Amino acid sequence: MSTSIVGVVILARNANYFFSQASEKIRQSEVVPAEILERGVISAVGIFLMLPGPVVNLLALCILYPPVTRLVSLLVYKYLQRTRA
């Protein structure tokens, strides 16, 4: 229950910024920068925390660790660059 509340707070604080910035970059036909993708990864963590189960919560907390957040966002960034080519 408490992780769901934390997930809602994380999602509320990050999702709006991520979607507005990402949609602007997509409208301009640009790849979304890694800094904006970090907000998307943190928004995904909020969704993971709302899901039931200790394994998902542990995964979310691991992704929330800043070096892991950067790594995941860079992997998504490289994937997006590769699919645009």
N, C-alpha and C positions, 0 to 999 in steps of 0.2 A: 504494500500500500504506500509506504513512504517513498519507495523508489519511483512509483508512478507520479507522485507529486513533484519530485525532483525532475523527472522526465518532462512533465508539462512545463515547468518553469524554464528548463533549458531550451525546449522547443519554442516557447513563446519569445524568449530573448533573442534567438538566433535565426529562426526560420524566415521571418519577414525581411530582414536585411539580406539574407542569402538569396531569396527568390527575387527580390527587386533588383539586386545587383546582377545576378546571373541572367535574368530575363533581358536586362538592358544589353549585356554583352552578346547574348544570343541574337537579339534584334540587329545588332551591328555586325553580325556574322563573324564574331571573334571567339576565340577559345576563352573560357572562363578562367581567370588567373587563379593560381594555387591559393592565394590568400583568401579569396572568396570561397573557394572549395573547402577550406578549413571550416568555415562557418557551416557549410553543408554537411560536413562530416560530424560536427558537433550537433547539428540538428538531428542527424540520424541516430546519434547517441541518445538524444532525448526520446526518440521513438523506441529504441531498444529498451530503455529504462521503463517504459510504459508496458512492455510485454512481460507476461509472467515467467518466472523461472530464474533460478540462481545462476545458471550458465550464461543466459543472455545478459543478466545484470553484470556478471563478471567481465564478459566480453565488452560491454559498454564502458565499464570503468577502466579497462585496459586501453580502449581507444581514446578515452578522455585524457589520458596522460599526454602532455604536450608533444614529446618527440614522436609518439605513435600517431597522434593526430596529424602532424606534419607529414609523416611517412605515408599514411593512408591518403591524404589529400594529394601528395605528389604522385602516388600510383594512379589515382583517378585522373589527374592532370595529364600524365603520360598516356594513359589509355585514350583520353579524349583527343589528344594530339594525333595519335596513331590512327584513330577512326576517321579523322578529318582528311587524312592524306590519301 
